């Protein structure tokens, strides 16, 4: 796709997020304040990077729409860009104030800002869902790439939806007349405990951010996998067969969706990603075995039929 066809508001948003990522990265080292045990600018940095990647990906996907749907797609992209800018403004503004941006109802302003942020995420999710529906209806010349885009969107919507689970109040919060914190990233432990480097996912309890993160990035992972298969077709004749690549992407989508569900289920059981029990390990082993068996079936189960003229 030509760069000029990329959705301009989303591209501008991605550029702004790249600049914010640089500024907040500096803030991590220049500002010695911490929040929940980590540098106060770490969350704004992570969200800036994530939104930049998301904006570029959605801009590319809108460019895949047919001409008659592209105007509608432009409005969807513009809505997504606006919601992302509002969300990052809240996150950065709260960080500057030294306040939590998520689940925070300590003051009326904190509660209003979190409600605004929640509304923008719901709107962005709905806009992404509509884009997914449009691309499910869209005819694309390459079946394998089309499947990668569609599966990536569907799984990403599931990963985004994991974020809504974080807003569900706990029994202890429901028992309070005026709780100051409603919702959490962690399950079974309080937010702010020991966590993995950079991502800060809990190492002592469940953490819904793992499934949220993994699922969302199906948007990039599956189309990139499709691209790698296309490039590998120059070396391996079997991968030039459209049917083989479609099957491999279908299996990859199954494995990726399964991983998203697995880590979310693990988190909901209050179990850290890095301390799986035998039940989690068994489920992971079964998922891996099914995915590998599916990959073998996809790659060698059907003879590849490549027209001789297609690559002459």
N, C-alpha and C positions, 0 to 999 in steps of 0.2 A: 504494500500500500504506500502511496506517495505521502510524504510528511504533510503536505498542504491539506490533505483530506482529514487529518486528525482533528478531533474535537477541540477547538481553541480554548474554551473555558476550562476544560479538564487539563489541557497541556499547561496553561497558565497556573492552574492550581498545583500541578506537579512541580513546576518551577519554584513557586512560593514555598512549597513543602521542603524542597531541596535546600533552599536558603534557610528556612527555619531549622532544619536538621543540623546545618552547620552551626547556627547560632546557639541552639540548645546543647549541642555537643561541647561547645566552648563553655556554656553555662555549667555543665556537669563538673568541670574542673575549676572554673572561676568562682562558683558560688558554693560555699561549704555547707549550706542548709541541706537537711535530709527530711524525708517524709516516709514513714513506715519503713525505716531502716535503709533506704536507698537515696542517692542524690535526687534532689527535688526536681531537676530538669531531665531525669532519665525517662520518665513517662512521656513528656512532650517530645523528646528526641525519637522515641520508638514510634509514637503516633505519626510524627512528621514523615518518617521513612515509610511506614506502612501506607499512609494516605497517598504519598507520591507514587508508589508502585501501583496501588489500586487505581488511581486516576489515569495513569498512562495505559493500563490494561483495559479499562472501560472505554477510553478514547479509541483504542485500536478496535475493540469489539463493535463499537458504534459504526466505525468505518466499514464493517463487513455487511451492514444492512443494505438492502436494495434501495435504489434511488427514491422509490415511492415511500419508503419508510424512514428515510434518513432525517427528514425534518422532525418527525416525532422523536426519533432517537436523539436528535440534537437537544430537544427540550428535556428528555430524560437525563442526558449527560449534564446539562446545565443545572438541573435540580440536584443531582448528585454532587456536583462541584460546590454549589452553594451550601449544602448540608455539611460537607466536609470542612469548609472554611469556618462555619459556625462552630462545629465541634472542636476544631483545633484552637479557635479563639477562646472557648471556654476552658479547655485544658491548660493552655498557656497562661491565661489570665489567672486561673486558680493557683497555678504553680507560682506565679509572681507574687501572689498574696500569701503564699505559704499554706494554702488550704488544699484539701483533697478535692478532686474534680468528680470522682465517682462515688455513688452511694452516700453522699454527704448531705445531711439535713440539719446540721448544727445551727444554722441561722436561716431565716427566710430567703436571703440571697443565695446561699449555698444550695438550698432545696430547689429554688427556681432555676438556677443554672443547670443543675443535674436534670431537671425535668425538660428543659430546653434541649439539652444534649440527647436525652432519650428520644425525644420527638424527632430530632434530625436523623438519628440512626434508623428509626422506624421508617421514615420517609425514604431514606437512601436504600433500605432493604426492599421496600415496595417498588422503587424505581428500577432496581437491579432485577427484581422478579419480572417486571414487565419487559425489560430488555431480554431476559432469558426466554420469555415466551415468544418474542419477536424472532429471536435467533433459532428457536425450535421450529418456527414456521418457515424460516429462510432457507432457500435452496442455495447450496454452496458447491462449487465445482469439485472440491476434494472431499470425499466422504470421511476420510480419516481425520482431517483437520476440523471438519464440521463437528464430528463426534467429540473431539477433544474440547472444543469451545463449549459445546452444550453440556457435557458432563462437568467441565470445570465450573460453569455457572451454577449448575444444580447443586453440586457439592459445596461450593462457596456459600450459597444461600443457606445451606444447612449449618455450615461453620459460623456464619454470621448470626444465625438464630441461637446458637449456643450462648451468645452474649446476653440474650434475654433471660436465660436461666440464672444469670448472676444477679439479676434484680429482684429475684424472689426473696421475700423476707424470711428469716429463720424463725423458729418457734420462740426463741428468746426475744427477738425484736418485736414479734407480734404481741408478746406479753407486756411490752412497755407502752405507756400512754403516749409518750412523745419520743420515739427513738431518734437518736442523732445520726445513726448509721443504719441504712436499710439496704441489704444485699452485700455480696462479697465475691471476690474472685475465688477464694479458697473454700474448701468444704471440709468440715471437721476440725479446722484450726482457724485462728484469727489471721486476717491479712497482715502482712508485715513481718512474718517470721522468716526463718532461713529459707533461701531460695537459690535457684540456679543462676549462674552468672548471666548478666545482661537481661535475659527475659524475666528473671526473678520468680519463676514458677516455684511453688512451694515444694520443699523437700521433706516436709513432715506431714503433709496432708494432701487432700485432693486439690486440684487447681483447674478450673474450667477454661483458663486461658490457653491451655495446651490444645484442646479440641477446637477452640475458636480460631487460634492461629493456624493450625494445620489445615482445617477445613477451608478457611478463607483463601489460602494460597493455592488451592486447586485451580483457581483462576489463571495462575501463571504456570503451575507445574505440568498440567496436562497438555496445554498448547506447546510448551517447550519440549515435552516428550514427543509430541507429534512431529515437531521440527527435527529433533534428533533422529527419529525414524526415517524421515525423508532424506536427511543427509547421509544416513547409513545405507540408504538404498543405492548410493553410488558405488558402494563397495560390496554389498551383499544383495545378490539378485533377488532372493526371496522377499526382501523387504520392499522391493519395487511393486509387488502385488498389492493392489488396493485392499483386497479382502484380508490379507495378512495384517496389514497395518491397522485396519479397522478393528480386527479382533484383539490385537495387542493393546490398543488404546482402550477398548472395552474392558479388558482384564485389568489394565492399570487403573481405570476409573473405579472398578470394583475394589481393588486393593486399597486405593486411596480413601474411598468412602468408608471402607471397613476400618482403616486406621483411625479415621476421625471419630467414628462411633466408639471404637475400642477405648481411646484415651479419654473420651467424654464419659463413658460408662465407668471407667476406672476412677476418674475424678469425682463423680457423683457418689461413689462408694467411700469417699474420704481417703483415697489412697494416692500417695505421691507417684508421679510418673517414674521416678528413679527407684522406687521400692515396690515393684510389683509382687503380688502374691502368686501362689500356684494357679489359682483360677485365671488371673490375668495372663500369666505366662502360657497357660494352656490355650486360651482364646487367641493369643498372639501367634502361637505355633500353628493353630488350625488355619488362621487367616493367611499366614505365610505359605503354608502347604497348598492351600487352595489357589493362591495367587500364582505360585510357581507352576502348579499343574496347569492352570489356565494359560499361562505364558507359553508353556511347552506345547499345549494343544494349538494355541494361536499361531505359533511360529512354524511348527512342523506337521500339524495335524492334517492340513490340506495342501496338496501340491500347488505351488505358486504358478500362475499362468500370466506370463508377461509377454505382451505382443512384441514380436521381434522388431517391428518398425518404431516402437515407442521410444527406444533408447539407441537407435542407430545413429 
